[in-house]
Amino acid sequence: MQLIQARLHGAPRTVNTKHGERVVADAFDGQGNKHTIWRPVGDLKHLTNGSVVKLTVDSKGKVNLRCSRSLSHADPI
């Protein structure tokens, strides 16, 4: 398992899946790699544009949100 820090890019969007509605957000790490975060619909408080988040990535590539904090866009990742 790998712990990475990434910045959210763009507004989270709501999508319909066969399991119901989900919120999807894109985050980019310091190397420019894109990570897609899937969350329950009611969990938008952690997904604001420009927020820095900590993510875990398992051996299969599944991404999980660990925690978030709001920073300005000028702050480094």
PyMOL commands that set and color helices and strands:
alter all, ss='L'
color gray80, all
select strands_A, chain A and resi 2-17+20-29+34-40+52-57+63-69
alter strands_A, ss='S'
color yellow, strands_A
deselect
rebuild
show_as cartoon
